[in-house]
Every structure is written in structure tokens, then in C-alpha cells.
Amino acid sequence: MQVTQDQGPGDSRILRITGEVDLKSSPSLRSELQQVLSQKPPALLIDLENCSYIDSSGIATFVEALQMLNTFQGKLALVRVTQRVKDIFEIAHLDGIFPMFPSMEDAARELGLA
């Protein structure tokens, strides 16, 4: 798994995840998320276009990020989610908890960042 960071619209942050998020890689993702969220951005957009798989440890990492964002009223959006990854969120009944958007522009507009 690889994670890259970018500045997003407004003061938001974008995390782009490539590869698989699993038990082996989720600790490094958790560390990356903690570093980003320590800056208290108004929103975090997670680009999953190149994420091929996520397991329960990866989902737990996203839940932790959402909880951290909630402490300072930050927003989270999953963007360009592949069907395979989306299916995993649906099986876990978390597709209603994590807002998913087809594009960065749609996410920014919906979150009031555009």
C-alpha cells in the first residue's frame, strides 16, 4: 500500500491510497491519518480509485479517522471508490456511515468546500 497526501479545496486534505489496505498495511495508514488529522483539517477526502482491496482492519482504521474528525467537527468523504471496495463497505453496512462520491469535485461541493 502507498499513501500520498495533497492539499485539497479550502483547507481540506486529500489522501490517495494505492494497493491493498489490510492487517499488514493498516498500521502505516493509521499513522498517516493521525499525522494528517493532528492538523485538524475541516475535511479529509480519501481517494480510493487505486485501492484494490480493504479488509476489516482497514475499515476499522477509517472508523477511527471518522471518530477523530468528529471531535473537531471535521468531515470525511470517500472518493472514486472502486466497486470491489464499495461492496466491502456495503457488506459491513458502513456505506451509510461513510459518504462516497464519484469525483473530488462532487465531494468538495457536497461538503461545502468548493
Secondary structure by P-SEA (a helix, b strand, c coil): cbbbbbbccccbbbbbbccccccccaaaaaaaaaaaacccccbbbbbccccccccaaaaaaaaaaaaaaaacbbbbbbccccaaaaaaaaaacccccbbbbccaaaaaaaaccc
